Structures are given as structure tokens and as C-alpha cells.
């Protein structure tokens, strides 16, 4: 595979506004994640906290005489409700693996039991700081149980909604990704190599087999970035036989980013999109650059390709939409997906938690 040394980050510096500034890991078994009680996402935490605070705010209105009285009462209760809510989320996040293995009824009971304990904790906080001379222990436990039941219901319906959405996005992505003419072109390339270079023909068929094995495997919630890079490399090795010198690829891989998790079959469609809209329309070919970088608790993935003059900003179609949806299904608000096109360069930039 050809590596171009003229396609560097300086080329994109200032051109692509979204940008802020070793070999891949071997294949490993898919590791499914707990979903119903996946309260570790920032988006889930924010929604739960805002929901609980909104309920408290509305409840306080029934006993408040005016706005100032409401603010005083709301501030008082927030001093106990907010720590209790965060404690519940922390507990659920810490034991989500165990909770996910329980029967549905037991999951609900466990969540509500933790809510009762969180309610008692919040009441105790207010007692310790001297804001509740006559602590309502039973009312606090009941309120915690009720609120946790409502939050568990929200998590339950969130999980139910994720399953068909993820399946539909996966099927649509596979339909757009496994194009018949790609299969035919690959087989024709292998046939042409059988007599002249049988070893290379065998390698092409092995790469093709691995691509389809991964595509037809049982769905999993996440794989490592290292696995996705290895799969993308297999795909590019196939296309290298077809395009030869027209396909020029440059890899910049950060070994520290290889263990980041992302939805399966996510990187390869982006690389194929670059080949389809960068290399195929151009008689002279195009340059493709794939880079990964770990930045603190985030991993940044970039797929950049030059676009032939006159073709415009191609590639904003089904494949990119599916990749964006599947990325947010796994990482919610912790993920970022951006595209930019300027000066003949098209870039897809992903940001995921490490």
C-alpha cells in the first residue's frame, strides 16, 4: 500500500473548522455492554438530574407563597435531592453489569430499592447540615422509590428504542456498504490473478472473506478501534489491487487509541466512501489519509480524501448518515461526528470517549 508523505495535517490546518486540533490491535471477541442501566453516559446523567430537579421544582410550587419563597424551598431541597440523585446514578453505573443479568422484575426492584436508599441519604444530608429539624424519613424513602421507578422506566424505554433503531441502522448500512459491483470487481480481480499471481489472488479472497464474515456476524454493541482499523486495511488491500497507483493511502495511527470502543463496521464505510468519491471519479486517483489520536479522555478519528475537481462535495449520503446514527446510539452526547469540505479536501472527523 502506497503512503504519501505530502498529505499532512498542515494541509488541513485552518481549512477544516471542526478540527481542534503502530499497528492496530489484533482481533478480540466482541464485548457486549449493559444497556438498560447504562447510566454512565453524560447524556443520561444530565437528563436524569434535570428530570428530578424539574419534578422537585414543580412540587415545591404547591407550598410556596411567592417566587422568593419558592426559590428558598427549592434551594433547600436541592441540597439533599441533588446528592441523592448523583449517588443513585453512581451506584447504578458501578453495578450495571450485575443489574443487567437480573430478571426484569428484579431489575426494577433493585433500582427502586437503591432509590429508597438514595432518598434516605438525601434526607440525612439535610439533617446533618441542620436544615431539617424534623426529618421526614418515610416520605424521603417513598419519594426516592417513586422517582427511581420513573427513571428506571425511562431507561427501560430508552433501551427498547435503541434495539430496533440499531438494527435498522445496521441493516441500512450493510445494504449501502456491501455493494454488488464491489463484490464483482473483487472476484474479477482475483480471477485475473489466479494464473499470474496465485498467492496474491488467495490473499484477495481471504480479505474478501474476512470482510463478509464481519458483516454477517451477530450484532455486537461495540468493538475496539484496533479491530476496525484492521478491517479497513483489509478492504483497502482489496481496492489496491483494483486501482493500483491511483489509490494512495497514508496511515497515522496512535497505539494509545486502539482500545477505544465504537460500533462494529463503522470505520470501513467511511474509508469506502472516500474511495468511492475520491478515487473512482478521478483518472489520476486520490489520496486518502486515516489518522487516530488520543487526546486526554477522547479519541479523534479522521478520514480525509481529496476530491476531484468538478465533482463537488460528494458523499453526504446514506453511508455517512448511518455512521452518525450508530455512533450516537453507542456514545450519545459523548460522541461527535463532523464533516467538512474545503479546497478540494473532504474530511470526516469522529470523536469518541476512550
Buried (B, 14 or more C-beta within 10 A) or exposed (E): EEEEEEBEBEBBEEBBEBBEEEEBBEBEEBEEBBBBBBBBBEEBBEBBBEBBBEBBBEBBEEEBEEEEEBEEBBEBBBBBBBBBBBBBBBBBBEBBEEBBEBEEEEBBBBBBEBBBBBBBBBBBBBBEEEBBEEBEEEEBBBBBBBBBBBBBEBBBEBBEEBEEBBEEBBEBBBEBBBEEEBEEBBEEBBEEBEEEEEEBBEBBBEBBEBBEEBBEEEBBBBBBBBBBBBBBBBBBBBBBBBBEEBBBBBBBBBEBBBBBBBBBBBBBBBBBBBBBBBBBBBEEBBBBBBBBBBBEEBBBBBBBBBBBEEBEEBBBEBBBBBBBBBBBBBBBEBBBBBBBBEEBBBBBBBBBBB
